[in-house]
Amino acid sequence: MEKNNYDVIIAGAGPAGTTAATLLAQYGHSVLLIERDQHPRFHIGESMLPMSESVMQRLGIDWDKGNLKKGGAEFIDEVSGRRTYFPFEGKYHTFQVERSVFDKRLFDNAIEHGVIVKQQERVMSVICAESNVQLDTDKAHYQGRYLIDATGRDALMGKKLRSIDKIKNLGKFALYKHYKLAENEAANDLFAHGNIKILLSDIGWIWCIPLTEGRLSVGLVVQKNTSGELKQAALFEQAIQASPYMSELLIAAQTLSEVQIEADFSYRNTQRYGRRFACCGDAAGFLDPVFSSGFFFAVKTAEFIADQLHKGLVSGTEGAEELHQQGDAFYQKGFKTMHLLIERFYCSNIVENLFFESDRQLDIKREIVALLAGDLWQENNSFQQGLLCGRNKMA
């Protein structure tokens, strides 16, 4: 008879879910991982942060394999001609990845560590009771000692508890498309360094992410209100054509996908944990993609939760509502730092006023690089301290 009772049930098999599942299995716990879709499946968010590498090392993932090395991040204002480059030259390295391929590697790695997986199975209801968790899908009933919500922006528990709080003042929506570039000088230079390029636009900003095999991910994040006359594909094409760099880069490029849209992507979950459940990854909160923090927060929050939950399972205290309270301040510091940095990008013109001036203030430049790399928990980053102590809209 198939087992239906587990130490931990995880809903969602993206990077957050597979990371938590693998770490808990490494600790020796029985883990069930439920995914509504089927790997491989497409996902946006190809640009990784260096500080994710320590989590990959714990998982046993060599992310040098099959991915394009990312040298750093470059911010460009084509109108003024100003630009600045933030190199990632520290202890950890990072890459641009094809998410469908890389997410499946993480998924397969969880299976190799003994995680039981169910794909194309949808969670229908969940009850986190005093003594256990009862979960029903469209195919079976399961019970366990604990639930981890890694359902991404579906936010299973956040919607159930009505604890999703949208964050204003950031990007409104993103339009994106993938290409296969023709060989030219601009393309060869881009793939040689692997940098993500962030180009300022009159309505928001454009991402330009090189991938392996000559492919390119291009996105337009719209922040300012538009006239409404141009919709989706037309708006995207207008913004791309207005960029001299993108126009040159895309000469004779092959289109690999039509324009796709993501909307309403900035929010926090005000109840990330409770009796016998915790949320990680996008289910805990998601920020505008300008600084590529989505994947990093996914695997890092999963690591926080897995390590703390292991202690609870061993001691028999996993049912305590305050199980994750100890690490909450740690999480909040990282999330709030990135939120404030992104808010300054949109509301205080931090790129023009500070990023482009940072070569004159190398200490501040190093501190900015640390944050852009995902090093959000330093004790001596004065730039970060200024963000956290300054006037903000997060009170």
C-alpha positions, 0 to 999 in steps of 0.5 A, a space after each residue: 500500500 502506498 504511504 500517505 503519512 509523512 513528516 513533511 508535505 511540501 506544496 510546490 516543486 519550484 526552487 523553494 519547494 525542491 530546496 526545502 525538500 532536499 535539505 529535509 531529506 538530507 536530515 533524514 525526514 520523510 518528505 512528500 513533494 506535490 507539484 501541480 504541473 510537470 517538469 520541465 516547465 517554463 519559468 521566468 527569472 533566469 539571472 542568479 545572485 552569487 549568494 545562492 551558491 552556498 545553498 546550491 553547494 548544500 544541495 550538491 548542485 554544480 551550477 557551473 554545468 550547462 549555464 552561462 557565467 554571469 560577470 555582474 550587472 550593468 545599468 545603462 541610461 542611453 539618453 544621457 549616455 551614463 552607465 555603471 558596472 557592478 562586478 561579482 568578484 567575491 567568494 561565490 560565483 553566479 550564472 544565467 540559467 535556463 529555468 526550465 532546465 535548471 528547475 528540473 535539475 533541482 527537482 531530480 536532485 530532490 528525488 535522488 535524495 529520497 523525496 517522494 514526488 507527485 506531479 500533475 496533482 493539485 492541492 484542493 484543501 489543507 487543514 493545519 490542525 493541532 496534532 497534524 496536517 491533513 491535505 487533499 489533492 485532486 487524486 489522494 488524501 495525505 497527512 503529515 506533521 508539517 506543511 511547507 507552502 512553496 506554491 509561488 504566487 498561487 500563495 496557497 496559505 496566504 490566500 487561505 488566510 487572506 494575508 497577502 499585502 500588495 506592495 505599491 510604487 514598484 513595477 506594474 507589470 512585465 512583458 518579456 520575450 526570448 530570442 536567438 541572436 545572430 552573430 555580431 559584435 554586440 552579441 559576441 561581447 554580451 556572451 563573453 562577459 555574461 552580464 545582465 544589462 538593465 536599461 532605463 526606459 521612459 516608462 520603466 526599465 528593460 532587462 537583457 539576460 544572455 543565456 547559453 547557445 546564443 539565446 537572449 531573455 528580454 523583458 520590459 517592466 512598466 512602472 509609469 502609466 501609459 496612454 493605453 493605446 499600445 497593448 502588450 506586444 506593441 508596447 514591448 516592441 516600441 520600447 525595444 526599438 527605442 533602445 539603440 543597444 537593443 536594436 543593434 543586438 537584435 539585428 537578424 535575431 530569431 524570435 523564440 517566443 511571443 510576448 508574455 506578461 506577468 502582472 501584480 508581482 510585488 507583495 508580502 505575506 503578512 502571515 508567513 508561518 503559523 501552527 504546523 505550516 510555513 511559507 517560503 519563496 514567492 509564497 512568503 513574498 515577491 519583489 519586483 525583478 529589477 535586482 533579480 532577487 526572486 530565485 535567491 529568496 526562494 532558495 534562501 527562505 527554503 533553507 531557513 525554514 528547513 533548518 528550523 523545522 528540522 530542529 522542531 521535528 527532532 524535538 517534537 515542537 514542530 506544532 508550535 506556532 512560534 517555531 519560525 519566530 526566531 528566524 523571522 527578524 533575519 528574513 525580514 532584514 533581507 526582504 526589507 533591504 531589497 524592498 527599500 533598494 527597489 523602492 529607491 530605484 523607482 521613487 528616488 532615482 537611485 541609479 542616476 543619483 548614486 549608482 552612476 556616481 559610485 565609481 567616485 566612492 568605492 567604499 559605497 560601490 563595494 557595499 552596493 555590490 554586496 547587496 546586489 549579490 544577495 549579501 543582505 545580512 552583513 553587520 557593517 554595510 553602512 549603505 544598507 544601514 542607511 536604507 534600513 534607518 532612513 525614511 521609508 514607506 514600509 512602517 
